[in-house]
């Protein structure tokens, strides 16, 4: 698995931002948008020759809203970790070197 570096997170966010807006839904081996009762339009098609075509389409449809939610949760957790690191460092100055950086 690739490390989720800041550059990789920015790359994923760019993909999210450029994709067709949600909601998406699975319809057989297709993934399509939902527009106020209309059939929407196809954003992905999984080949029926693949025995997992229905599961693949469901996965793709779900990721349109799940990936942005996971990105937001990751950012929230990173902020929380940073807060606790700063709290511990402020509470225990011995954990900093003479330049004030965490050791």
PyMOL commands that set and color helices and strands:
alter all, ss='L'
color gray80, all
select helices_A, chain A and resi 6-18+53-91+93-95
alter helices_A, ss='H'
color red, helices_A
select strands_A, chain A and resi 24-27+30-33+42-45
alter strands_A, ss='S'
color yellow, strands_A
deselect
rebuild
show_as cartoon
